[in-house]
């Protein structure tokens, strides 16, 4: 009986920690892909003198571990001089419910990062 109680206590402590680890690793995967897209956009700018309007133009596909947890977009900033873009990662599925601390992540052409959750940039990036 004591053994069962000890196992139950350990499980009660370990499971939330495991879920927090999964959330952080999913967020890190999305951030890595966002930085990759930023790099691809900068290279595209050097060749085409404009930013790519979408992921297909960059010949980039969202990795499965990112697409199952985030919706990633790269909208261009309309009417800005010089031109710009913002890579946005919006959590979906279980990640949306679990990652309320950071929520939507963004990075723009200048490298400016943002997070809409209560932890802000310092806690999320």
N, C-alpha and C positions, 0 to 999 in steps of 0.2 A: 504494500500500500504506500509506504514511504517512497519507494522507487518510482511509482506512478506519479506521485505528487511532485517529485523532483523533475521528472521528465516533462510534466505539464508546465512547471514554472520555467524551465529552460526553453520550451517551445514558445511560451508566451513572450519571452524576451527575444528569442532568435527570429521569429517570423517577421515582426515589424522592422527589425534591422535588415533582414533579407530584402523586404519590399523596398525599403529606402535605398539599398544598394542597387536594386534593379532600376529604380527611377533615376538615380544619378548616372548609371551606365547608359541608359537610353538617352538621357540629356546630353551626355558627353559624345555619343555617337552622332546626334543631331548637330551639335556644335562643330564637330570635326567636318561633317559634310558641308555645313554652312561656310566654314573657312575655305574649304576646297572650292565651293562655288564662287566665293569672293575672288579667289586666285584665278579661276577660269574666266571670270568677267574681266579682270584686269588684263589678262593675256588677250582676250577677244578685243578689248579696247585698243590695244597696241596694233592689232592687225586690221581691224575694221573701222577704227576711229569713232566707234559708238559702242554702247553696251548691248549685249544680246537681250532680246525681248523675252526669251523663255529658255527652259532647260534643254529643249530639243535643239535649239540653235547652238548651244554649248556642247552638244553631243554627250550630255550627262544624264544618267538615270539614277534615281534615288535608290540607295542600297535598301535591301529588304528590311534590315533591322531598324532603319530610320523610317521607311514608308509605313511600317506597321504601327508606329508610335507618333509620327508627326506628319503634318501636311506642310511641305516646303514649297515656297513660291519665291520668285525673283522679279517682282514688278519693277518697271522702270519708273523713275520720278518724272512726271510729265511737266513740261514747261519750266524746267530748271536749267540754269546755265552756271557752270558746266553741267552736262548730263549726269545722271546718277541712277542708282538702283538701291533697293533694300532687299536683303534675303530675310525671309520671315519663316519661322518654324512654329506652327501652331500644334499643340498636343492633341491627339485624338485617342479614341478607345480608352483603355485602362490608364494610359499615361495622362490623359486629360483629368481624370478623377484623382489620380495620385499625386501629380506634380502641381499642386496649387501654390507652392512656394515660389515658383518661377514663371509658370504659365507660358505666355508667348515670348519667344526669343527673336531678336532682330540684330542684324549687322548691316551697315551701309557701305557705300564705296569708299568712305574715308576711314573705315575701320571702327566707327562708333558703334558700340554694342549697347543693347537695351534688353530689359526683361520686365514684363508687366506685373509679375507677382510681387508679394511683399518683401521678398529677400533682395530684390533689385539686382543691379549689375554685379555688385561685389559678391553677393551670395550665389549667383547663378552662373556667372562666367568665370 
